[in-house]
Amino acid sequence: MDEPSWDRDLLRMTNSFLRAGDSGKGLEEALREIEGACGVVACVVLGGTNGTLEPESCAGFTCGPGDEDRGGAVLAFETGVSSDGGVAGAPTTRAWWVPMAGASDVIGVLGARDPSGGGVAPESVWRLKAFAGQLALLLEWANGLRARVVADAQAVAERSRRTLIDLVSHELKSPLSALEAALEGLGGDPAGAAFYLSESLCALRRLCRTVDNLLDMGRLETGAVTPRMDWCDIADICDTAVQLSRGVVEGREVRCDIGPGAPLVRVDEALVCHALMQLLHNAATHTPAGSGITLRASADEGILCLDVMDRGPGVSHKEKEKIFEKFFKGKSAPPGSAGLGLAVARGFVGALGGDISAEQREGGGAVFRIRIPCEITVIDVSDENELASGDAGTPQGN
């Protein structure tokens, strides 16, 4: 085999290993290339953390060396010298084992047998050494990459854990402290009962929102949210969301803009409603009392469109994507914001196969858009009996 052809074989093995996606499959693909290039049957056995070969960490020879080959594999691994494990001067009929030398130590051995049962040709042994060296580098690279990925994941998990602890300690302690102060004030000043009761109610609502968001986030991250699809009236979804948010949007005019003859949509009403409630709460949080919030809803061509618009500080270009991340708080976020509401809204919309986005509103403020693919049907009063029996007409869209 000429040198250019040999270089191509080495490159093919490297590419096959990398394309496989993980080291286990990469070893199998690499062995196929080695077998084709050297005309042998190949096997790889890797070393363990205890410094010895681990027969279960292998590929090839279906799978691992037999008893007659194990001695040669161990010898090559321990000495770092190629070996067949045979007696000096005897015919070479067993597998040849080549150490896979990494940057600092031998990480395994590459073995080869002649398919016809004869000895492995010296030229093939030389090529096997080159393959073994390259394979050792590839495995060390893959292991290092995996270690970095694991370390990064652990670092992210640790940051999330610390953030969650800080959040819980602050977000739960603050309303509890406010509630305690209000109750103490109520006991000391019965004449101010109305004020202290109002403060207590605000603290309890904030506490409930934080706990609900934490629970919803946990359900979303564990995959426990399963949509229950049914035919729903768009107006009913919006009215329910506004009614359930009345304590949050108090002092602000919420206008529902729903065109006449709006169709029925087949979605999970509870998930859509909860997503809207999060957007309404976000709008109320970032707008002063007395300002207006508009909820616009429509459905066409298999898409449910819901927009929540306010006249608050708006959304900067940098915040458009980050704003839906867990624990993210924008510059205009008021004290006590947990940074979970919009992440929960995105999770609920995503569970329905939809998308949520934010952008600057013309004239000032923000627009949060929900788009959910769904079945759509238009009915009139005469169709109500059919709908009750399960026939909603001819669906359109997805």
Residue, then its C-alpha position, 0 to 999 in steps of 0.5 A: m500500500d503506497e503512502p498516499s493511500w495509507d494516509r487516506d485510510l488513516l483519515r477515513m478511520t478518523n472521520s468514521f470515528l467522529r461521524a459516529g457521534d459517541s465513542g462507543k459507536g466510534l470504536e465500532e466504525a473505526l474497527r471496520e476501517i482498520e480491518g479493511a485497511c489492514g486485512v485483519v479482524a480487529c478488537v479494542v480493549l480499554g483500560g479501567t480506572n484501576g489501571t487494568l484492562e476491562p474485558e467488558s470495555c471492548a469492541g470487536f472479536t465478538c466481543g473481546p479477546g478469548d482466553e488464548d489472546r488475553g495474555g498478549a493483551v495484558l502484556a501489551f497494556e502493562t509494558g507498552v510494547s506490542s505483543d502476541g503473548g506467544v513463546a519466543g521463537a514459536p509461530t505467531t498464530r495468536a492475535w497481535w496486540v498493540p498498545m494505544a498510547g495516549a498523551s500520558d499513559v496507555i489507555g488500551v490495546l488494539g488487537a488484530r488477527d489474520p482472518s485465515g488463521g495465519g500470522v499477522a504480517p509485519e507490514s500490518v503490525w506497523r500500520l496497526k501501531a499508527f491506527a492505535g496511536q490515532l485511535a488513542l488520541l481520538l478517544e482521549w479527545a472524546n473523553g475530554l469533551r465528554a468530561r467538559v460537557v459533564a462539568d459544564a452541565q454540573a456547573v449550570a445545575e449548581r448555578s440553578r440550584r443556588t439561584l433557586i435557593d436564593l429565589v425561594s429564600h427571598e420570594l417566600k420570606s418577603p411575603l411571609s414577613a409582610l404578612e407577619a407585619a400586617l397581622e401584628g399591626l392588625g392586633g395592635d391597631p384594630a382601627g386600621a383593620a382594612f389596611y392591614l387586611s389588604e396588605s395581608l391579601c397582597a402578600l398571600r397573593r404574591l406568595c401563592r403566585t410564587v409557589d404556583n410558578l415553582l410548581d408549574m416550572g417543576r411540572l414542565e421540566t419533568g415532562a408532567v404537562t400533558p395537553r388535554m385537547d377539546w373544543c373551546d370558545i376563544a372568547d371564553i378563554c380570554d374572559t376566564a384569563v381576565q377574570l382569574s387575573r382580576g386581582v393582579v390587573e386591578g386598577r387597569e383597564v383590560r380590553c378584549d379585542i375579539g372579532p365577531g364570529a370567532p371560530l371554535v379552536r381545539v386546544d387545552e383551555a387550561l394551558v392557554c388560559h394559564a399562559l395568558m394569565q402570566l402575560l397579563h400579570n407581566a403587563a400589569t407588573h410593568t405598567p402603572a395603575g390606570s393604564g390600559i392592557t389589550l388582549r387581542a384574539s383570533a384564529d385563522e388558517g389553523i393558527l390560534c393568535l393571542d396578543v397581549m399589549d401594554r404601554g409599559p417600558g417595552v422590550s429591548h432588542k437584547e431582552k427579546e430572547k432572554i426574557f423567556e428564560k427561567f429566573f431572568k429579570g429585565k431592567s424594568a422588573p420591579p423588586g420581588s419579581a421571581g423571573l418565572g412567569l414568562a418561562v412558565a408561559r413559554g412552557f405551556v405554549g410549547a407543550l401545545g406545539g406553539d411559540i411565544s415571542a415579545e417585541q416593542r409596540e408601536g407608540g411605546g410598550a410591549v406586545f407579547r404574541i402567542r401562536i398555537p397550531c390547532e384545529i378550527t371550526v366555525i359553528d352557529v347557534s343551530d350547531e350547538n346540539e351537534l357540538a354537544s354530541g361531539d360533532a363540531g362540524t368540519p375542522q380546518g387547519n392542523 
